[in-house]
């Protein structure tokens, strides 16, 4: 489309990271879509004596009216022009736009108004400095008490309670024998099992300590980036991912999502309200990661995208391969290829850079 045609287009910034695009396009742009519009309308009609999509033009027009053809052509024209508008005015849109036709008449310009959410502009904080400071904070000594190991052993043994034992009766005191330890895995005796258990508890505590630092890091990044408003579509996408994760975890555990909701005595809407704040924080961190990825030129190769699709398919055997790829590429919009896997890649690379052994100077991020 000729840039001259954008001359009378007006761009208006709205609250909550929304942009309104308003203007007119020449009738000639709509006229070019009349044949396609006629075919589309024809395929929706059922008229005795004619096959769908093969109804003569005069019959279609007499049945639905010329205005219906014009409306369809206008929608097709706007669908084509919309991405050109975004590119011309450098609008970083996200989600599906809200399109309304304000003026439509034969041989006249098409008046339209488009409202779309946009990625908020952010100023990247000094993420290298923040990462060094937050991840460089001294760790508290990690210890594992004998009681912690014994408590886990007791829990494991309680799960092995004979089926004949009533749930109302107190559990029979059990002892971790060498035989029981061997039945739980590749352990030569009870002592080795408890040693390995203690090591695992220690590793879990280490992981939690790192996660705590990462949470503090993310909170500080979000605060210093000064992101206040988020489009609802970004928050909704984050909520969708959180629900997908929950449903996947429940399915892997052999549990039914609806039964889980009944058990916790909440509806899906209740969870959405409970999780909204967390979804907003995730969305803000996603924006920061996107900006870091652009600045650090982090990209994802096609074979890695394919691998991620295959990984998803391995968990959902009945999923359609095309749908799986679309999910990987679009679960976090705005319409940029491989956003979901790029998110994972960025997290992986970003957290890897936080290894203090690699942060040798204030000038090195990697």
C-alpha positions, 0 to 999 in steps of 0.5 A: 500500500502506498505510504501516501494513503496513510496521510490522513490516518490518526493515531491516538494513545489510550490508557492501559497500553491501548492505541486507536487507529482512525481514518479512511482508505480509498474505495479503490482498495475495497473494490479490489476485494469484491471478487473474493468477497463475493466468493466468500459470501457465496460459500456461506449461502445455501440455495436450491439448484446451486452448489455452494461457492458456485452461485452466479453473482446476480443470484448472490446479490439479489439474495443478500444485497450489495451492501453485504458484499461491500461489508465483506470486501471492507473486512478483507481490505482492513485485514490486509491493511492492518499489518501495513498500518502497524509497520508504517506507524511502528506500532508494536501491537499485541493480541487481536484488534477491535475493528469497527467500520464507521463509514461504508457506502458504494464508491466512497472511502471506507471509514474505520476505527481500530483499537489494539493493545500494544506492548508497553514501552519500557526502559531496561534497568541495569540488569547486569548490575542488578543480577550481580548484586542480587545473586551475589548476596551471601547465602545462609548456611544450609543444613539438614537436621536428622529430624527432617530426614526422619519426618520424610521417612515417617511420611513414606512409611505411612503411605505403605500402610496396609489396605486392611488398616482402617483410616480411622485408626492411628497408623501402626508404628513402622520402622525403615528396614533394609528390605523396605529401603531396597524396595524403594530404589537402588539402595543397599540398606536403610542407612544408605537410603537415609543418606541419599534422602538427606542429600536430596533435601539439601539439594532442594533447600539449595534450589529454594535458596536460588529461587528466592534470589531469582524472585528478588531479582525479578521483583527488583527488575520490574520495579526499576523498569517502572512498568505500571500498565499492562494490556489485559491481553498480556495478563490473560495470556499469562493466566492461560499459561498458568492454567495450562501448567496446572492442568498438565500437572494434574493430568500427570498426577492422574487427577481431574481438573474439575475434581481438583476445583471441587476439592479446593472449593473454588471456581476457575474464576476464583483462581483467575482472581487469586492469580491475577497479581502473579500473572501481571508480574509474570507479564512484566518480567516477560516484557523485560526478558523480551527487551533483554533478548533484543538487546543481547540478540538472543535467537532461537533456531528452527531445529530448537523450535521443532524440538520444543514442539516434539517435546510438547507432543510427547506429553499430549499424544493426541495433540495435532502437530500443527496446533502444537506448533501454533501453540509454541509460536503464539501462546505469548503474542504479539504474533512474533515467531516462537515466543513461547520457546523464546521465553524458555530460552531467554530464561535459561540463558538469563539465569545461566548468566547469573552464575557468579563464577561467570560474572568476573567483571562489571563489563561481562554479562556472559 
